Amino acid sequence: MKQIYNAELRLERLESLKAGTLCALSFSAIFILAAIFNDLLFEEYFTQLNNVSIITLNWQRLISAGIAGFCGFLFGVTYRYIIREDENPHLKTGSVFAFGLIRGLTQVDIGLNFSLSILPFALLALESVLEFAVTAFVLDRALKFGWFKPFDSSK
C-alpha cells in the first residue's frame, strides 16, 4: 500500500513540476514582452529611460526575469491544486487576482517609497494581473490538450 501511495505521490509531483515549468516559461515570456513594450512606449516620454533598454541585458533585467519565472512556477503549481477537476470560475479568477495583486501591490508599495507618481506603478500592478491571467489561460489550454493532468482531489 505504501509503495502505491509513493508512486501516486511521485506522479502528482511530476504533474505539478510540468505545470510549474510551463507557467514559468509562459510568465517569463509575457514579462519580457511587456518589458520590451514598456521600454518602447515610455522611451519617448521619459528622457531618463533613454539609456535603459531590455535589448541590452543587464543583471537587473536578468534577475527580474528570473523572479518573474519563479513567480510563474509557483503560480502554476498552486493553480493546478486550486482548480482541481471542477469548473469553478471563482477559484480560477480568485487565484489569478490573488497572485496578481500580491505581485502588483508590492510594486506599488515599493514605488511609493521612491517616487511621487503612483501611475507607473499602478500600471505595473495591472500588468501583473494581466500576466497571471494570460498564464492561467495557457495552463487551462494545456489541461484541455491533455499535456498534464489536473489534480485529483478525490484521492
Steps between C-alpha positions, in 0.01 A plus 500: 500500500778740590676439165178580310458822696862601436459430128182708486667778696797500262264520202313793656828678567612441143173647367547801729857540377380494140228757574745722686758480223242587233381798704856615575581505129168661413520767769863580417418541131206727578712698747777552242251607232338743744840640597592556135163665440545724805850601392385587150187679620657705778831576331364804317320635808773467760850617410661320792386169350684560173805310621301207640391228262392138534700422188823569685479233765639606833501327836191683620297383199625143531416491870156650431433238232616226738271627774212517252571142394506384862168679565357327194626163623341545842179617336490195271545252781248675724247560221501130413407414858246782527295420191507119545254322270199723555397798289458772761573838337529671839799284591669580170448875507564519873839333467597725208404812695666375818836440331470807276407738779768372734766555235346826375429662835854423609622696198268787594627496859864512391422768242338723760823495699706620203269721295219749541309371198296187558375461141795300358485261793124462478549407134759242608247358746242469223766347278572236768135399517488474120820294492353250745173494306680413177707238683181345643353495150808316369477252787128443439567432131778257589258315729242482222761366257597234755862610537463426870226393737309718744535422868264222601352613831298181547804297614 
